[in-house]
Amino acid sequence: MDRIDRDDVRHVARLARLALPEEHVATITGQLESILDYVSHLQSIDTTGVPPTTRAVEVVNVTRADQVNPATVREDLLDQAPQREGALLVVPRILAE
């Protein structure tokens, strides 16, 4: 792979609409080179027989069965509202007629 140069970094920054100060271009160029060298190293590793994965550690969801529990506090909660009509809460009008 070709090496990344300062013009490449400026070009990518412009495409990404990033304001990259000139004094940071050399630093970013070196960092991108290091990243690409590492990726190149990873591509040289033989992964024959290694199954593809989406995570390094298997994650299992802990679930429980859905269970309906009757709520006995409905009236207590509705009684705390400033205004109500039966089982409905009365709120100020927010839309014009």
Beta strands, then each sheet from edge to edge (+ up, - down):
strand 1: 84-85
strand 2: 88-89
sheet 1: 1+ 2-
end
